[in-house]
Amino acid sequence: MTTPDPTARYRSNLQGEVDSATLYRALSKTEANPQLAEVYSRLAAVEESHAEFWRGRLRHAGATASTPSAGLRTRTLALLARWLGPEAILPIINTLERSDVAQYDNQPEAVAAGLPDMERSHARVIEVAADVETHGMAGSALAQLEGRHRTGGNALRAAVLGANDGLVSNLSLVMGVAGAEFAPRTVLVTGLAGLLAGACSMAMGEWLSVTSARELYKSQIDTEAEELRAMPEEEKEELILIYQSKGLPEAQAKALAEQLMADPKTALDTLSREELGIDPQDLGGSPWVAGGTSFLLFAIGAIFPVLPFFFMTGNAAVAASLVVSAVVMFLIGAGTTLFTGRGFAVSGFRQVAIGVAAAAVTYALGSLLGVAISG
């Protein structure tokens, strides 16, 4: 039986380690918090040692072992880290780390070298770092780096998908009106109205969503405060159990709980975070910022199908609208690969296919409507 050539697998592993090291180096250079910057620097050093391990395996197999350049996705994420700060891309890296956490489990060379455990450790650290406040790392966050962690959100993903909503929905609207053969001015006004209406709807929905979440969180914290006042011993027992479940010995858990309970404000803050999973200082963010951001992102996406109708008329404007929208849809689809890990060409063309199909349906329905009205 012929033994399969492992060099392709070794090269794939080497590329992955080079990409990870490059990302961690970028994070360490752009992170303002020196503690986190040091964490990222250490992670980069570990990934570089892993890369050297796979170069050694390639040399042992008689293959060339040159170091590859970082991939396009990695270079893009590193650039975003420099532009937007580490917090903007940490949720994406967190997602990628979790998706790759088992990549070495069935590779005997990696298992022998202890790489699977190291990868899981890195995934835990990044998951915690993604949830740490921007440029702030309180004692609770340091403790999280030792094992307590939650999953952060992904603002960049929301931005990409918000712009996509505006683009696809307004393109469909514009194509439907154009298919009915209304006057170019009517198509333009309809597109602008669709942009404004959709952006306002998205903003209002996001504002209500965040406001409702904040009210719910506030109510839960108020309830916890009342329980803390009325039943302090029971709440202390809850804290003890929480810390024991995280691996602290009973004596240490009791000592920590008693120290926290000595200050009611600290106790409430800790219970809110540990028991409810709520940050009392944030409460899910500002509804005004969320609403304004949703409005802006939707409007940015929705303006592209309308732009050609400012300068052109007839079939030329319809064709230009489709082309401009298709190009932007491809870029959006390619952008989603930052957090999906799929090939950018496949994701880009898939996004174009879906958007153009939706526009074709509304254009056909608009044509039927136009014939019915004119007939």
QUIDA-V223065 format. One record per residue. N is the residue number from 1. SS is DSSP state (alpha for helix, beta for strand, coil for the rest). PSI is psi as a letter, one per 20 degrees, with the letter a starting at -180 (* if undefined). D_LAST is the distance of its C-alpha to the last C-alpha in Angstrom with 1 decimal. Layout:
n->N ss->SS psi->PSI d_last->D_LAST
n->N ss->SS psi->PSI d_last->D_LAST
This chain:
n->1 ss->coil psi->p d_last->74.5
n->2 ss->coil psi->p d_last->73.2
n->3 ss->coil psi->p d_last->72.9
n->4 ss->coil psi->q d_last->69.5
n->5 ss->coil psi->p d_last->69.7
n->6 ss->coil psi->i d_last->69.3
n->7 ss->alpha psi->h d_last->68.8
n->8 ss->alpha psi->g d_last->65.0
n->9 ss->alpha psi->g d_last->65.3
n->10 ss->alpha psi->g d_last->67.9
n->11 ss->alpha psi->h d_last->65.8
n->12 ss->alpha psi->g d_last->62.8
n->13 ss->alpha psi->g d_last->65.2
n->14 ss->alpha psi->g d_last->66.7
n->15 ss->alpha psi->g d_last->63.3
n->16 ss->alpha psi->g d_last->62.4
n->17 ss->alpha psi->h d_last->65.7
n->18 ss->alpha psi->g d_last->65.4
n->19 ss->alpha psi->g d_last->61.9
n->20 ss->alpha psi->g d_last->63.3
n->21 ss->alpha psi->g d_last->66.3
n->22 ss->alpha psi->g d_last->64.2
n->23 ss->alpha psi->g d_last->62.0
n->24 ss->alpha psi->h d_last->65.1
n->25 ss->alpha psi->g d_last->66.8
n->26 ss->alpha psi->g d_last->63.8
n->27 ss->alpha psi->g d_last->63.8
n->28 ss->alpha psi->h d_last->67.6
n->29 ss->alpha psi->h d_last->67.2
n->30 ss->alpha psi->i d_last->64.4
n->31 ss->coil psi->p d_last->65.6
n->32 ss->coil psi->h d_last->67.5
n->33 ss->coil psi->o d_last->69.3
n->34 ss->alpha psi->h d_last->72.4
n->35 ss->alpha psi->g d_last->72.7
n->36 ss->alpha psi->h d_last->69.2
n->37 ss->alpha psi->h d_last->69.7
n->38 ss->alpha psi->h d_last->72.9
n->39 ss->alpha psi->g d_last->71.1
n->40 ss->alpha psi->h d_last->68.5
n->41 ss->alpha psi->g d_last->71.2
n->42 ss->alpha psi->g d_last->73.1
n->43 ss->alpha psi->g d_last->70.0
n->44 ss->alpha psi->g d_last->69.4
n->45 ss->alpha psi->h d_last->73.1
n->46 ss->alpha psi->g d_last->72.7
n->47 ss->alpha psi->h d_last->69.6
n->48 ss->alpha psi->h d_last->71.5
n->49 ss->alpha psi->h d_last->74.3
n->50 ss->alpha psi->h d_last->71.9
n->51 ss->alpha psi->g d_last->70.6
n->52 ss->alpha psi->h d_last->74.2
n->53 ss->alpha psi->g d_last->74.7
n->54 ss->alpha psi->h d_last->71.9
n->55 ss->alpha psi->h d_last->73.1
n->56 ss->alpha psi->h d_last->76.5
n->57 ss->alpha psi->h d_last->74.9
n->58 ss->alpha psi->g d_last->73.3
n->59 ss->alpha psi->h d_last->76.7
n->60 ss->alpha psi->h d_last->78.4
n->61 ss->coil psi->j d_last->75.9
n->62 ss->coil psi->j d_last->76.8
n->63 ss->coil psi->r d_last->73.4
n->64 ss->coil psi->q d_last->72.8
n->65 ss->coil psi->l d_last->72.4
n->66 ss->coil psi->q d_last->70.9
n->67 ss->coil psi->p d_last->69.0
n->68 ss->coil psi->r d_last->65.2
n->69 ss->coil psi->q d_last->63.2
n->70 ss->coil psi->q d_last->61.1
n->71 ss->coil psi->r d_last->57.5
n->72 ss->alpha psi->g d_last->54.4
n->73 ss->alpha psi->g d_last->53.5
n->74 ss->alpha psi->g d_last->57.0
n->75 ss->alpha psi->h d_last->57.1
n->76 ss->alpha psi->g d_last->53.8
n->77 ss->alpha psi->h d_last->55.2
n->78 ss->alpha psi->h d_last->58.4
n->79 ss->alpha psi->g d_last->56.6
n->80 ss->alpha psi->h d_last->54.6
n->81 ss->alpha psi->h d_last->57.9
n->82 ss->alpha psi->h d_last->59.3
n->83 ss->alpha psi->g d_last->56.3
n->84 ss->alpha psi->i d_last->55.5
n->85 ss->coil psi->q d_last->58.7
n->86 ss->alpha psi->h d_last->59.8
n->87 ss->alpha psi->h d_last->58.2
n->88 ss->alpha psi->h d_last->54.7
n->89 ss->alpha psi->i d_last->55.2
n->90 ss->alpha psi->g d_last->57.8
n->91 ss->alpha psi->h d_last->55.2
n->92 ss->alpha psi->g d_last->53.7
n->93 ss->alpha psi->h d_last->57.3
n->94 ss->alpha psi->g d_last->58.0
n->95 ss->alpha psi->g d_last->55.0
n->96 ss->alpha psi->h d_last->56.1
n->97 ss->alpha psi->g d_last->59.8
n->98 ss->alpha psi->h d_last->58.9
n->99 ss->alpha psi->h d_last->56.8
n->100 ss->coil psi->j d_last->59.7
n->101 ss->coil psi->h d_last->62.5
n->102 ss->coil psi->j d_last->63.3
n->103 ss->coil psi->h d_last->63.0
n->104 ss->coil psi->i d_last->66.8
n->105 ss->coil psi->h d_last->67.6
n->106 ss->coil psi->j d_last->67.7
n->107 ss->coil psi->o d_last->69.3
n->108 ss->alpha psi->h d_last->73.1
n->109 ss->alpha psi->g d_last->74.1
n->110 ss->alpha psi->g d_last->72.2
n->111 ss->alpha psi->g d_last->73.5
n->112 ss->alpha psi->h d_last->77.0
n->113 ss->coil psi->i d_last->76.6
n->114 ss->coil psi->j d_last->75.2
n->115 ss->alpha psi->h d_last->71.8
n->116 ss->alpha psi->g d_last->69.6
n->117 ss->alpha psi->h d_last->71.5
n->118 ss->alpha psi->g d_last->71.2
n->119 ss->alpha psi->h d_last->67.4
n->120 ss->alpha psi->h d_last->67.1
n->121 ss->alpha psi->g d_last->69.3
n->122 ss->alpha psi->g d_last->67.1
n->123 ss->alpha psi->h d_last->64.0
n->124 ss->alpha psi->g d_last->65.6
n->125 ss->alpha psi->g d_last->66.7
n->126 ss->alpha psi->h d_last->63.3
n->127 ss->alpha psi->h d_last->61.6
n->128 ss->alpha psi->g d_last->64.0
n->129 ss->alpha psi->h d_last->63.7
n->130 ss->coil psi->i d_last->59.9
n->131 ss->coil psi->i d_last->60.6
n->132 ss->coil psi->q d_last->63.4
n->133 ss->coil psi->q d_last->62.6
n->134 ss->coil psi->p d_last->61.9
n->135 ss->coil psi->k d_last->65.2
n->136 ss->coil psi->p d_last->67.0
n->137 ss->coil psi->n d_last->69.0
n->138 ss->coil psi->r d_last->70.8
n->139 ss->alpha psi->h d_last->73.4
n->140 ss->alpha psi->h d_last->70.9
n->141 ss->alpha psi->h d_last->68.8
n->142 ss->alpha psi->h d_last->72.0
n->143 ss->alpha psi->h d_last->72.6
n->144 ss->alpha psi->h d_last->69.1
n->145 ss->coil psi->i d_last->70.0
n->146 ss->coil psi->j d_last->72.7
n->147 ss->coil psi->h d_last->70.4
n->148 ss->coil psi->p d_last->68.3
n->149 ss->coil psi->q d_last->64.7
n->150 ss->coil psi->r d_last->61.1
n->151 ss->coil psi->p d_last->57.9
n->152 ss->coil psi->r d_last->56.3
n->153 ss->coil psi->a d_last->52.7
n->154 ss->coil psi->n d_last->50.7
n->155 ss->alpha psi->h d_last->49.3
n->156 ss->alpha psi->g d_last->48.4
n->157 ss->alpha psi->g d_last->46.3
n->158 ss->alpha psi->h d_last->44.5
n->159 ss->alpha psi->g d_last->43.9
n->160 ss->alpha psi->g d_last->42.3
n->161 ss->alpha psi->h d_last->40.1
n->162 ss->alpha psi->g d_last->39.1
n->163 ss->alpha psi->h d_last->37.9
n->164 ss->alpha psi->h d_last->36.1
n->165 ss->alpha psi->g d_last->34.2
n->166 ss->alpha psi->g d_last->33.0
n->167 ss->alpha psi->g d_last->32.0
n->168 ss->alpha psi->g d_last->30.1
n->169 ss->alpha psi->g d_last->28.2
n->170 ss->alpha psi->h d_last->27.2
n->171 ss->alpha psi->g d_last->26.3
n->172 ss->alpha psi->g d_last->23.9
n->173 ss->alpha psi->g d_last->22.4
n->174 ss->alpha psi->g d_last->22.1
n->175 ss->alpha psi->h d_last->20.6
n->176 ss->alpha psi->g d_last->17.9
n->177 ss->alpha psi->g d_last->16.9
n->178 ss->alpha psi->h d_last->17.4
n->179 ss->alpha psi->h d_last->15.2
n->180 ss->coil psi->i d_last->12.2
n->181 ss->coil psi->l d_last->13.1
n->182 ss->coil psi->r d_last->14.4
n->183 ss->coil psi->q d_last->17.2
n->184 ss->alpha psi->h d_last->20.6
n->185 ss->alpha psi->h d_last->22.2
n->186 ss->alpha psi->g d_last->19.9
n->187 ss->alpha psi->g d_last->20.6
n->188 ss->alpha psi->g d_last->24.3
n->189 ss->alpha psi->g d_last->24.5
n->190 ss->alpha psi->g d_last->22.8
n->191 ss->alpha psi->g d_last->25.3
n->192 ss->alpha psi->h d_last->28.2
n->193 ss->alpha psi->g d_last->27.2
n->194 ss->alpha psi->h d_last->27.0
n->195 ss->alpha psi->g d_last->30.4
n->196 ss->alpha psi->g d_last->31.9
n->197 ss->alpha psi->g d_last->30.6
n->198 ss->alpha psi->g d_last->31.5
n->199 ss->alpha psi->g d_last->34.9
n->200 ss->alpha psi->g d_last->35.7
n->201 ss->alpha psi->g d_last->34.8
n->202 ss->alpha psi->g d_last->37.0
n->203 ss->alpha psi->g d_last->39.8
n->204 ss->alpha psi->g d_last->39.8
n->205 ss->alpha psi->g d_last->39.8
n->206 ss->alpha psi->h d_last->42.7
n->207 ss->alpha psi->g d_last->44.6
n->208 ss->alpha psi->h d_last->44.4
n->209 ss->alpha psi->g d_last->45.3
n->210 ss->alpha psi->h d_last->48.4
n->211 ss->alpha psi->g d_last->49.4
n->212 ss->alpha psi->g d_last->49.3
n->213 ss->alpha psi->g d_last->51.3
n->214 ss->alpha psi->g d_last->53.9
n->215 ss->alpha psi->h d_last->54.3
n->216 ss->alpha psi->g d_last->54.8
n->217 ss->alpha psi->g d_last->57.4
n->218 ss->alpha psi->g d_last->59.1
n->219 ss->alpha psi->g d_last->59.4
n->220 ss->alpha psi->h d_last->60.9
n->221 ss->alpha psi->h d_last->63.4
n->222 ss->alpha psi->g d_last->64.4
n->223 ss->alpha psi->g d_last->65.0
n->224 ss->alpha psi->h d_last->67.1
n->225 ss->alpha psi->h d_last->69.1
n->226 ss->alpha psi->g d_last->69.9
n->227 ss->alpha psi->h d_last->71.0
n->228 ss->alpha psi->h d_last->73.1
n->229 ss->alpha psi->g d_last->74.8
n->230 ss->alpha psi->h d_last->75.4
n->231 ss->coil psi->m d_last->76.2
n->232 ss->alpha psi->h d_last->77.4
n->233 ss->alpha psi->g d_last->79.4
n->234 ss->alpha psi->h d_last->76.4
n->235 ss->alpha psi->h d_last->74.4
n->236 ss->alpha psi->h d_last->77.2
n->237 ss->alpha psi->h d_last->77.3
n->238 ss->alpha psi->g d_last->73.6
n->239 ss->alpha psi->g d_last->74.3
n->240 ss->alpha psi->g d_last->77.2
n->241 ss->alpha psi->h d_last->75.1
n->242 ss->alpha psi->g d_last->72.3
n->243 ss->alpha psi->h d_last->74.8
n->244 ss->alpha psi->h d_last->76.6
n->245 ss->alpha psi->h d_last->73.3
n->246 ss->coil psi->j d_last->73.0
n->247 ss->coil psi->i d_last->76.4
n->248 ss->coil psi->q d_last->78.8
n->249 ss->coil psi->q d_last->82.2
n->250 ss->alpha psi->g d_last->82.6
n->251 ss->alpha psi->g d_last->85.3
n->252 ss->alpha psi->h d_last->83.1
n->253 ss->alpha psi->g d_last->80.1
n->254 ss->alpha psi->g d_last->82.2
n->255 ss->alpha psi->g d_last->83.7
n->256 ss->alpha psi->g d_last->80.3
n->257 ss->alpha psi->g d_last->78.8
n->258 ss->alpha psi->h d_last->81.8
n->259 ss->alpha psi->g d_last->81.5
n->260 ss->alpha psi->h d_last->77.8
n->261 ss->alpha psi->i d_last->78.5
n->262 ss->coil psi->h d_last->81.1
n->263 ss->coil psi->o d_last->78.4
n->264 ss->alpha psi->h d_last->75.8
n->265 ss->alpha psi->g d_last->73.2
n->266 ss->alpha psi->h d_last->73.7
n->267 ss->alpha psi->g d_last->73.7
n->268 ss->alpha psi->g d_last->70.3
n->269 ss->alpha psi->g d_last->68.8
n->270 ss->alpha psi->g d_last->70.1
n->271 ss->alpha psi->h d_last->69.0
n->272 ss->alpha psi->g d_last->65.5
n->273 ss->alpha psi->g d_last->65.2
n->274 ss->alpha psi->h d_last->67.1
n->275 ss->alpha psi->g d_last->66.2
n->276 ss->alpha psi->i d_last->62.7
n->277 ss->coil psi->k d_last->61.6
n->278 ss->coil psi->p d_last->60.7
n->279 ss->coil psi->o d_last->61.7
n->280 ss->coil psi->h d_last->62.7
n->281 ss->coil psi->i d_last->62.5
n->282 ss->coil psi->g d_last->58.9
n->283 ss->coil psi->k d_last->57.2
n->284 ss->coil psi->j d_last->54.2
n->285 ss->coil psi->r d_last->53.7
n->286 ss->coil psi->p d_last->52.2
n->287 ss->alpha psi->h d_last->48.8
n->288 ss->alpha psi->g d_last->48.2
n->289 ss->alpha psi->g d_last->48.8
n->290 ss->alpha psi->g d_last->46.7
n->291 ss->alpha psi->g d_last->43.8
n->292 ss->alpha psi->h d_last->44.1
n->293 ss->alpha psi->g d_last->44.3
n->294 ss->alpha psi->g d_last->41.2
n->295 ss->alpha psi->g d_last->39.3
n->296 ss->alpha psi->g d_last->40.6
n->297 ss->alpha psi->g d_last->40.0
n->298 ss->alpha psi->g d_last->36.4
n->299 ss->alpha psi->h d_last->35.7
n->300 ss->alpha psi->g d_last->37.4
n->301 ss->alpha psi->h d_last->35.2
n->302 ss->alpha psi->i d_last->32.0
n->303 ss->alpha psi->h d_last->32.6
n->304 ss->alpha psi->g d_last->32.4
n->305 ss->alpha psi->h d_last->28.7
n->306 ss->alpha psi->h d_last->28.2
n->307 ss->alpha psi->g d_last->30.9
n->308 ss->alpha psi->h d_last->29.2
n->309 ss->alpha psi->i d_last->26.6
n->310 ss->alpha psi->h d_last->29.5
n->311 ss->alpha psi->i d_last->30.3
n->312 ss->coil psi->r d_last->27.4
n->313 ss->coil psi->r d_last->23.7
n->314 ss->alpha psi->b d_last->20.9
n->315 ss->alpha psi->h d_last->21.7
n->316 ss->alpha psi->g d_last->25.4
n->317 ss->alpha psi->g d_last->25.2
n->318 ss->alpha psi->g d_last->23.3
n->319 ss->alpha psi->g d_last->26.0
n->320 ss->alpha psi->h d_last->28.8
n->321 ss->alpha psi->g d_last->27.7
n->322 ss->alpha psi->g d_last->27.8
n->323 ss->alpha psi->g d_last->31.1
n->324 ss->alpha psi->g d_last->32.8
n->325 ss->alpha psi->h d_last->31.7
n->326 ss->alpha psi->g d_last->32.9
n->327 ss->alpha psi->g d_last->36.2
n->328 ss->alpha psi->h d_last->36.7
n->329 ss->alpha psi->h d_last->35.8
n->330 ss->alpha psi->g d_last->38.4
n->331 ss->alpha psi->h d_last->40.9
n->332 ss->alpha psi->g d_last->40.2
n->333 ss->alpha psi->g d_last->40.6
n->334 ss->alpha psi->h d_last->43.7
n->335 ss->alpha psi->h d_last->44.9
n->336 ss->alpha psi->i d_last->44.8
n->337 ss->alpha psi->i d_last->47.4
n->338 ss->alpha psi->h d_last->49.9
n->339 ss->alpha psi->i d_last->50.0
n->340 ss->alpha psi->h d_last->48.9
n->341 ss->coil psi->j d_last->51.2
n->342 ss->coil psi->r d_last->48.7
n->343 ss->coil psi->q d_last->48.2
n->344 ss->alpha psi->h d_last->46.1
n->345 ss->alpha psi->g d_last->44.2
n->346 ss->alpha psi->g d_last->43.1
n->347 ss->alpha psi->h d_last->42.1
n->348 ss->alpha psi->g d_last->40.3
n->349 ss->alpha psi->h d_last->38.2
n->350 ss->alpha psi->g d_last->37.5
n->351 ss->alpha psi->g d_last->36.2
n->352 ss->alpha psi->g d_last->33.9
n->353 ss->alpha psi->g d_last->32.6
n->354 ss->alpha psi->g d_last->31.8
n->355 ss->alpha psi->g d_last->30.1
n->356 ss->alpha psi->h d_last->28.1
n->357 ss->alpha psi->g d_last->27.0
n->358 ss->alpha psi->g d_last->25.8
n->359 ss->alpha psi->h d_last->23.9
n->360 ss->alpha psi->h d_last->22.3
n->361 ss->alpha psi->g d_last->21.1
n->362 ss->alpha psi->h d_last->19.6
n->363 ss->alpha psi->g d_last->18.0
n->364 ss->alpha psi->g d_last->16.4
n->365 ss->alpha psi->h d_last->15.2
n->366 ss->alpha psi->h d_last->13.9
n->367 ss->alpha psi->g d_last->12.0
n->368 ss->alpha psi->g d_last->10.4
n->369 ss->alpha psi->g d_last->9.7
n->370 ss->alpha psi->g d_last->8.3
n->371 ss->alpha psi->g d_last->5.8
n->372 ss->alpha psi->g d_last->5.1
n->373 ss->alpha psi->g d_last->5.5
n->374 ss->alpha psi->h d_last->3.8
n->375 ss->coil psi->* d_last->0.0
